Structure formats: structure tokens, C-alpha cells
């Protein structure tokens, strides 16, 4: 029964967080025992504590699982349709083209961490995860990602301000960020965020 449930709700190789699963009528001790039975039989594989996956068959291996980046994304950014974080810092700067440098450790801001900042090892890959100062949701994630970037904008730039402004404008317009969105959250950020926001003249771009 449990394996059929997992096959119905999860793709092969997709991270399965045990804390997310609550099946009506199944006690947690029975649930944990069934998970162990499935793992012992090789039907699911333990990635790390509390995280499993259904092995995906490939040409080279019968137990291919999720990449560290996929697990980090599910754990700290988004899973099950719920948004809890976003890529930040040099990682996000690289994604939108402000920086050509690919960071060794991807940076994330998330609801799902208690420490202010922590280096997290997933598989063999390290991630820098910071606690958000504003609860992140699907409604505000894009504006918070922008404001977080503006905190330390100069440290990420590989181009001049005019080129950077065009990239920030493109991101803002593509994600329908408004002046009201910025006004709602910018006071939760340091003075540097205000300064870069106005130096980039983004207040003239947003509706």
C-alpha cells in the first residue's frame, strides 16, 4: 500500500521527505516500519535522515537518485507547491547575468532554517543558507529576491551600472514587481538596499 502511494505521488529519483507524508489511518510507527521494509527491499533508497527516493533506472545504474542541488531546492526553496526560499547573493547574480562568476557554494535564503546563516552539506556539495528576515511566500518571493540582491549589489557586478540597471529592470518587469511591492518590504532591509534601489533608478521603472 505505501509503495503504491509513493509511486503515485513521487517521480523516480524525486526527493521524498518523510515529514510531508501523512496517510489517513496509518500510525507513524507502522509508517516508519514500512519505510524500513521498503528500504531493505531496495524499493526506496535513503538519501539522508528523513529523505528517501525511488531509484531511477539508467543505463549505468539502477539506483540513480536526486542531485544535491535538487535536494537543496526541495528542502529550502520549494516543494509540494509551497514556496519557502530563493537563490540569493552571487548565485542569483549569476542567474540573471549580473555576474559571470559561478559560485562554488550556492547561496539560499529560506524560511526553513533556524540559524541566521549556516553552511549545509548535502551529498558532497555545500550550500550557504540564510534565514529570511521576512517570511517568504509565493506572493512575495520575487520582490524579496530583488531586495536581497540590492543589499550588496556592488560585490556582484561584472558590468557598469547602466547594464546592471537593464538586467534588474528586465527581471522586475518579467516578474511584475510593482513600486507598492517594494514599498511594502524595503524598510525591512538595510540602508544599502535603499541606496542601490534609487541609484539604479528602479523607482522610475516600476509601476
C-alpha positions as protocol buffer text, in pm:
chain_id: "A"
residue {
  index: 1
  type: UNK
  ca { x: 0 y: 0 z: 0 }
}
residue {
  index: 2
  type: UNK
  ca { x: 268 y: 250 z: 97 }
}
residue {
  index: 3
  type: UNK
  ca { x: 483 y: 184 z: -209 }
}
residue {
  index: 4
  type: UNK
  ca { x: 183 y: 234 z: -437 }
}
residue {
  index: 5
  type: UNK
  ca { x: 117 y: 565 z: -261 }
}
residue {
  index: 6
  type: UNK
  ca { x: 479 y: 674 z: -313 }
}
residue {
  index: 7
  type: UNK
  ca { x: 474 y: 574 z: -681 }
}
residue {
  index: 8
  type: UNK
  ca { x: 153 y: 769 z: -730 }
}
residue {
  index: 9
  type: UNK
  ca { x: 281 y: 1087 z: -564 }
}
residue {
  index: 10
  type: UNK
  ca { x: 653 y: 1091 z: -647 }
}
residue {
  index: 11
  type: UNK
  ca { x: 856 y: 1052 z: -964 }
}
residue {
  index: 12
  type: UNK
  ca { x: 1153 y: 816 z: -970 }
}
residue {
  index: 13
  type: UNK
  ca { x: 1457 y: 998 z: -831 }
}
residue {
  index: 14
  type: UNK
  ca { x: 1249 y: 1272 z: -667 }
}
residue {
  index: 15
  type: UNK
  ca { x: 1329 y: 1351 z: -302 }
}
residue {
  index: 16
  type: UNK
  ca { x: 1071 y: 1211 z: -60 }
}
residue {
  index: 17
  type: UNK
  ca { x: 1058 y: 1396 z: 273 }
}
residue {
  index: 18
  type: UNK
  ca { x: 902 y: 1162 z: 527 }
}
residue {
  index: 19
  type: UNK
  ca { x: 769 y: 1451 z: 737 }
}
residue {
  index: 20
  type: UNK
  ca { x: 549 y: 1551 z: 440 }
}
residue {
  index: 21
  type: UNK
  ca { x: 365 y: 1219 z: 430 }
}
residue {
  index: 22
  type: UNK
  ca { x: 57 y: 1164 z: 644 }
}
residue {
  index: 23
  type: UNK
  ca { x: -169 y: 879 z: 537 }
}
residue {
  index: 24
  type: UNK
  ca { x: -508 y: 860 z: 699 }
}
residue {
  index: 25
  type: UNK
  ca { x: -539 y: 555 z: 922 }
}
residue {
  index: 26
  type: UNK
  ca { x: -166 y: 476 z: 925 }
}
residue {
  index: 27
  type: UNK
  ca { x: 14 y: 520 z: 1257 }
}
residue {
  index: 28
  type: UNK
  ca { x: 363 y: 672 z: 1249 }
}
residue {
  index: 29
  type: UNK
  ca { x: 527 y: 364 z: 1399 }
}
residue {
  index: 30
  type: UNK
  ca { x: 367 y: 149 z: 1128 }
}
residue {
  index: 31
  type: UNK
  ca { x: 467 y: 406 z: 866 }
}
residue {
  index: 32
  type: UNK
  ca { x: 831 y: 401 z: 979 }
}
residue {
  index: 33
  type: UNK
  ca { x: 835 y: 22 z: 981 }
}
residue {
  index: 34
  type: UNK
  ca { x: 701 y: 9 z: 626 }
}
residue {
  index: 35
  type: UNK
  ca { x: 961 y: 263 z: 514 }
}
residue {
  index: 36
  type: UNK
  ca { x: 1234 y: 41 z: 662 }
}
residue {
  index: 37
  type: UNK
  ca { x: 1089 y: -265 z: 490 }
}
residue {
  index: 38
  type: UNK
  ca { x: 1082 y: -86 z: 154 }
}
residue {
  index: 39
  type: UNK
  ca { x: 1438 y: 38 z: 202 }
}
residue {
  index: 40
  type: UNK
  ca { x: 1562 y: -309 z: 298 }
}
residue {
  index: 41
  type: UNK
  ca { x: 1400 y: -445 z: -18 }
}
residue {
  index: 42
  type: UNK
  ca { x: 1567 y: -176 z: -232 }
}
residue {
  index: 43
  type: UNK
  ca { x: 1237 y: -28 z: -347 }
}
residue {
  index: 44
  type: UNK
  ca { x: 1333 y: 306 z: -194 }
}
residue {
  index: 45
  type: UNK
  ca { x: 1678 y: 439 z: -105 }
}
residue {
  index: 46
  type: UNK
  ca { x: 1776 y: 654 z: 193 }
}
residue {
  index: 47
  type: UNK
  ca { x: 1942 y: 979 z: 82 }
}
residue {
  index: 48
  type: UNK
  ca { x: 1992 y: 1119 z: 430 }
}
residue {
  index: 49
  type: UNK
  ca { x: 1794 y: 1119 z: 752 }
}
residue {
  index: 50
  type: UNK
  ca { x: 1426 y: 1170 z: 673 }
}
residue {
  index: 51
  type: UNK
  ca { x: 1480 y: 1184 z: 295 }
}
residue {
  index: 52
  type: UNK
  ca { x: 1437 y: 891 z: 56 }
}
residue {
  index: 53
  type: UNK
  ca { x: 1381 y: 838 z: -316 }
}
residue {
  index: 54
  type: UNK
  ca { x: 1254 y: 574 z: -553 }
}
residue {
  index: 55
  type: UNK
  ca { x: 1558 y: 461 z: -754 }
}
residue {
  index: 56
  type: UNK
  ca { x: 1555 y: 567 z: -1115 }
}
residue {
  index: 57
  type: UNK
  ca { x: 1688 y: 314 z: -1361 }
}
residue {
  index: 58
  type: UNK
  ca { x: 1954 y: 440 z: -1602 }
}
residue {
  index: 59
  type: UNK
  ca { x: 2191 y: 281 z: -1850 }
}
residue {
  index: 60
  type: UNK
  ca { x: 2467 y: 288 z: -1590 }
}
residue {
  index: 61
  type: UNK
  ca { x: 2292 y: 240 z: -1255 }
}
residue {
  index: 62
  type: UNK
  ca { x: 1967 y: 108 z: -1114 }
}
residue {
  index: 63
  type: UNK
  ca { x: 1972 y: 344 z: -815 }
}
residue {
  index: 64
  type: UNK
  ca { x: 2023 y: 691 z: -957 }
}
residue {
  index: 65
  type: UNK
  ca { x: 1883 y: 947 z: -715 }
}
residue {
  index: 66
  type: UNK
  ca { x: 1839 y: 1324 z: -687 }
}
residue {
  index: 67
  type: UNK
  ca { x: 2133 y: 1561 z: -717 }
}
residue {
  index: 68
  type: UNK
  ca { x: 2239 y: 1763 z: -410 }
}
residue {
  index: 69
  type: UNK
  ca { x: 2100 y: 2075 z: -580 }
}
residue {
  index: 70
  type: UNK
  ca { x: 1759 y: 1911 z: -624 }
}
residue {
  index: 71
  type: UNK
  ca { x: 1751 y: 1809 z: -257 }
}
residue {
  index: 72
  type: UNK
  ca { x: 1855 y: 2162 z: -151 }
}
residue {
  index: 73
  type: UNK
  ca { x: 1582 y: 2311 z: -369 }
}
residue {
  index: 74
  type: UNK
  ca { x: 1315 y: 2085 z: -221 }
}
residue {
  index: 75
  type: UNK
  ca { x: 1443 y: 2134 z: 133 }
}
residue {
  index: 76
  type: UNK
  ca { x: 1489 y: 2512 z: 133 }
}
residue {
  index: 77
  type: UNK
  ca { x: 1322 y: 2669 z: -172 }
}
residue {
  index: 78
  type: UNK
  ca { x: 1006 y: 2495 z: -288 }
}
residue {
  index: 79
  type: UNK
  ca { x: 824 y: 2163 z: -274 }
}
residue {
  index: 80
  type: UNK
  ca { x: 466 y: 2050 z: -289 }
}
residue {
  index: 81
  type: UNK
  ca { x: 360 y: 2381 z: -440 }
}
residue {
  index: 82
  type: UNK
  ca { x: 480 y: 2579 z: -135 }
}
residue {
  index: 83
  type: UNK
  ca { x: 749 y: 2847 z: -174 }
}
residue {
  index: 84
  type: UNK
  ca { x: 990 y: 2878 z: 119 }
}
residue {
  index: 85
  type: UNK
  ca { x: 1303 y: 3036 z: -24 }
}
residue {
  index: 86
  type: UNK
  ca { x: 1506 y: 3163 z: -316 }
}
residue {
  index: 87
  type: UNK
  ca { x: 1858 y: 3171 z: -457 }
}
residue {
  index: 88
  type: UNK
  ca { x: 2049 y: 3475 z: -339 }
}
residue {
  index: 89
  type: UNK
  ca { x: 2385 y: 3653 z: -344 }
}
residue {
  index: 90
  type: UNK
  ca { x: 2635 y: 3562 z: -614 }
}
residue {
  index: 91
  type: UNK
  ca { x: 2421 y: 3264 z: -714 }
}
residue {
  index: 92
  type: UNK
  ca { x: 2125 y: 3482 z: -808 }
}
residue {
  index: 93
  type: UNK
  ca { x: 2353 y: 3748 z: -961 }
}
residue {
  index: 94
  type: UNK
  ca { x: 2489 y: 3480 z: -1192 }
}
residue {
  index: 95
  type: UNK
  ca { x: 2141 y: 3352 z: -1279 }
}
residue {
  index: 96
  type: UNK
  ca { x: 2023 y: 3693 z: -1403 }
}
residue {
  index: 97
  type: UNK
  ca { x: 2353 y: 3780 z: -1572 }
}
residue {
  index: 98
  type: UNK
  ca { x: 2491 y: 4045 z: -1335 }
}
residue {
  index: 99
  type: UNK
  ca { x: 2794 y: 3826 z: -1268 }
}
residue {
  index: 100
  type: UNK
  ca { x: 2977 y: 3581 z: -1492 }
}
residue {
  index: 101
  type: UNK
  ca { x: 3133 y: 3404 z: -1195 }
}
residue {
  index: 102
  type: UNK
  ca { x: 2979 y: 3070 z: -1099 }
}
residue {
  index: 103
  type: UNK
  ca { x: 2998 y: 3043 z: -718 }
}
residue {
  index: 104
  type: UNK
  ca { x: 3146 y: 2728 z: -563 }
}
residue {
  index: 105
  type: UNK
  ca { x: 2875 y: 2727 z: -295 }
}
residue {
  index: 106
  type: UNK
  ca { x: 2521 y: 2818 z: -391 }
}
residue {
  index: 107
  type: UNK
  ca { x: 2351 y: 3071 z: -165 }
}
residue {
  index: 108
  type: UNK
  ca { x: 1990 y: 3040 z: -50 }
}
residue {
  index: 109
  type: UNK
  ca { x: 1760 y: 3246 z: 173 }
}
residue {
  index: 110
  type: UNK
  ca { x: 1488 y: 3032 z: 333 }
}
residue {
  index: 111
  type: UNK
  ca { x: 1211 y: 3007 z: 589 }
}
residue {
  index: 112
  type: UNK
  ca { x: 1331 y: 2655 z: 669 }
}
residue {
  index: 113
  type: UNK
  ca { x: 1639 y: 2723 z: 878 }
}
residue {
  index: 114
  type: UNK
  ca { x: 1671 y: 2828 z: 1241 }
}
residue {
  index: 115
  type: UNK
  ca { x: 2026 y: 2968 z: 1231 }
}
residue {
  index: 116
  type: UNK
  ca { x: 2091 y: 3316 z: 1092 }
}
residue {
  index: 117
  type: UNK
  ca { x: 2337 y: 3162 z: 847 }
}
residue {
  index: 118
  type: UNK
  ca { x: 2464 y: 2807 z: 810 }
}
residue {
  index: 119
  type: UNK
  ca { x: 2679 y: 2611 z: 571 }
}
residue {
  index: 120
  type: UNK
  ca { x: 2490 y: 2293 z: 485 }
}
residue {
  index: 121
  type: UNK
  ca { x: 2646 y: 1985 z: 329 }
}
residue {
  index: 122
  type: UNK
  ca { x: 2410 y: 1786 z: 106 }
}
residue {
  index: 123
  type: UNK
  ca { x: 2573 y: 1488 z: -57 }
}
residue {
  index: 124
  type: UNK
  ca { x: 2918 y: 1622 z: -138 }
}
residue {
  index: 125
  type: UNK
  ca { x: 2803 y: 1978 z: -215 }
}
residue {
  index: 126
  type: UNK
  ca { x: 2799 y: 2273 z: 25 }
}
residue {
  index: 127
  type: UNK
  ca { x: 2528 y: 2540 z: 34 }
}
residue {
  index: 128
  type: UNK
  ca { x: 2518 y: 2866 z: 228 }
}
residue {
  index: 129
  type: UNK
  ca { x: 2167 y: 2901 z: 371 }
}
residue {
  index: 130
  type: UNK
  ca { x: 2048 y: 3219 z: 544 }
}
residue {
  index: 131
  type: UNK
  ca { x: 1736 y: 3273 z: 750 }
}
residue {
  index: 132
  type: UNK
  ca { x: 1497 y: 3521 z: 594 }
}
residue {
  index: 133
  type: UNK
  ca { x: 1410 y: 3842 z: 775 }
}
residue {
  index: 134
  type: UNK
  ca { x: 1067 y: 3846 z: 605 }
}
residue {
  index: 135
  type: UNK
  ca { x: 853 y: 3528 z: 578 }
}
residue {
  index: 136
  type: UNK
  ca { x: 877 y: 3409 z: 217 }
}
residue {
  index: 137
  type: UNK
  ca { x: 571 y: 3309 z: 17 }
}
residue {
  index: 138
  type: UNK
  ca { x: 474 y: 3265 z: -346 }
}
residue {
  index: 139
  type: UNK
  ca { x: 331 y: 3618 z: -340 }
}
residue {
  index: 140
  type: UNK
  ca { x: 647 y: 3800 z: -230 }
}
residue {
  index: 141
  type: UNK
  ca { x: 939 y: 3576 z: -329 }
}
residue {
  index: 142
  type: UNK
  ca { x: 1039 y: 3776 z: -637 }
}
residue {
  index: 143
  type: UNK
  ca { x: 1045 y: 4117 z: -470 }
}
residue {
  index: 144
  type: UNK
  ca { x: 1234 y: 3979 z: -168 }
}
residue {
  index: 145
  type: UNK
  ca { x: 1487 y: 3820 z: -401 }
}
residue {
  index: 146
  type: UNK
  ca { x: 1540 y: 4159 z: -567 }
}
residue {
  index: 147
  type: UNK
  ca { x: 1576 y: 4348 z: -239 }
}
residue {
  index: 148
  type: UNK
  ca { x: 1818 y: 4088 z: -101 }
}
residue {
  index: 149
  type: UNK
  ca { x: 2036 y: 4129 z: -410 }
}
residue {
  index: 150
  type: UNK
  ca { x: 2039 y: 4508 z: -378 }
}
residue {
  index: 151
  type: UNK
  ca { x: 2185 y: 4485 z: -25 }
}
residue {
  index: 152
  type: UNK
  ca { x: 2533 y: 4414 z: -160 }
}
residue {
  index: 153
  type: UNK
  ca { x: 2492 y: 4489 z: -529 }
}
residue {
  index: 154
  type: UNK
  ca { x: 2844 y: 4621 z: -596 }
}
residue {
  index: 155
  type: UNK
  ca { x: 3006 y: 4299 z: -476 }
}
residue {
  index: 156
  type: UNK
  ca { x: 2835 y: 4102 z: -754 }
}
residue {
  index: 157
  type: UNK
  ca { x: 2866 y: 4332 z: -1057 }
}
residue {
  index: 158
  type: UNK
  ca { x: 3079 y: 4240 z: -1359 }
}
residue {
  index: 159
  type: UNK
  ca { x: 2936 y: 4532 z: -1556 }
}
residue {
  index: 160
  type: UNK
  ca { x: 2864 y: 4904 z: -1518 }
}
residue {
  index: 161
  type: UNK
  ca { x: 2551 y: 5045 z: -1357 }
}
residue {
  index: 162
  type: UNK
  ca { x: 2372 y: 5107 z: -1688 }
}
residue {
  index: 163
  type: UNK
  ca { x: 2400 y: 4743 z: -1791 }
}
residue {
  index: 164
  type: UNK
  ca { x: 2311 y: 4627 z: -1440 }
}
residue {
  index: 165
  type: UNK
  ca { x: 2007 y: 4854 z: -1438 }
}
residue {
  index: 166
  type: UNK
  ca { x: 1880 y: 4698 z: -1762 }
}
residue {
  index: 167
  type: UNK
  ca { x: 1913 y: 4348 z: -1618 }
}
residue {
  index: 168
  type: UNK
  ca { x: 1736 y: 4447 z: -1296 }
}
residue {
  index: 169
  type: UNK
  ca { x: 1466 y: 4622 z: -1497 }
}
residue {
  index: 170
  type: UNK
  ca { x: 1416 y: 4311 z: -1711 }
}
residue {
  index: 171
  type: UNK
  ca { x: 1387 y: 4090 z: -1401 }
}
residue {
  index: 172
  type: UNK
  ca { x: 1145 y: 4331 z: -1230 }
}
residue {
  index: 173
  type: UNK
  ca { x: 917 y: 4368 z: -1529 }
}
residue {
  index: 174
  type: UNK
  ca { x: 921 y: 3995 z: -1611 }
}
residue {
  index: 175
  type: UNK
  ca { x: 808 y: 3920 z: -1254 }
}
residue {
  index: 176
  type: UNK
  ca { x: 552 y: 4202 z: -1236 }
}
residue {
  index: 177
  type: UNK
  ca { x: 718 y: 4370 z: -937 }
}
residue {
  index: 178
  type: UNK
  ca { x: 547 y: 4699 z: -855 }
}
residue {
  index: 179
  type: UNK
  ca { x: 652 y: 5006 z: -658 }
}
residue {
  index: 180
  type: UNK
  ca { x: 394 y: 4909 z: -394 }
}
residue {
  index: 181
  type: UNK
  ca { x: 561 y: 4568 z: -361 }
}
residue {
  index: 182
  type: UNK
  ca { x: 896 y: 4732 z: -293 }
}
residue {
  index: 183
  type: UNK
  ca { x: 747 y: 4986 z: -51 }
}
residue {
  index: 184
  type: UNK
  ca { x: 584 y: 4705 z: 146 }
}
residue {
  index: 185
  type: UNK
  ca { x: 916 y: 4536 z: 228 }
}
residue {
  index: 186
  type: UNK
  ca { x: 1212 y: 4768 z: 170 }
}
residue {
  index: 187
  type: UNK
  ca { x: 1206 y: 4904 z: 527 }
}
residue {
  index: 188
  type: UNK
  ca { x: 1298 y: 4554 z: 648 }
}
residue {
  index: 189
  type: UNK
  ca { x: 1631 y: 4585 z: 465 }
}
residue {
  index: 190
  type: UNK
  ca { x: 1945 y: 4790 z: 540 }
}
residue {
  index: 191
  type: UNK
  ca { x: 2019 y: 5140 z: 409 }
}
residue {
  index: 192
  type: UNK
  ca { x: 2232 y: 4996 z: 130 }
}
residue {
  index: 193
  type: UNK
  ca { x: 1918 y: 4845 z: -24 }
}
residue {
  index: 194
  type: UNK
  ca { x: 1753 y: 5190 z: -38 }
}
residue {
  index: 195
  type: UNK
  ca { x: 2067 y: 5340 z: -188 }
}
residue {
  index: 196
  type: UNK
  ca { x: 2105 y: 5088 z: -467 }
}
residue {
  index: 197
  type: UNK
  ca { x: 1733 y: 5093 z: -540 }
}
residue {
  index: 198
  type: UNK
  ca { x: 1747 y: 5466 z: -612 }
}
residue {
  index: 199
  type: UNK
  ca { x: 2091 y: 5463 z: -775 }
}
residue {
  index: 200
  type: UNK
  ca { x: 1960 y: 5201 z: -1018 }
}
residue {
  index: 201
  type: UNK
  ca { x: 1658 y: 5432 z: -1072 }
}
residue {
  index: 202
  type: UNK
  ca { x: 1429 y: 5133 z: -1032 }
}
residue {
  index: 203
  type: UNK
  ca { x: 1162 y: 5356 z: -880 }
}
residue {
  index: 204
  type: UNK
  ca { x: 1122 y: 5505 z: -1231 }
}
residue {
  index: 205
  type: UNK
  ca { x: 1084 y: 5161 z: -1387 }
}
residue {
  index: 206
  type: UNK
  ca { x: 820 y: 5009 z: -1164 }
}
residue {
  index: 207
  type: UNK
  ca { x: 453 y: 5090 z: -1198 }
}
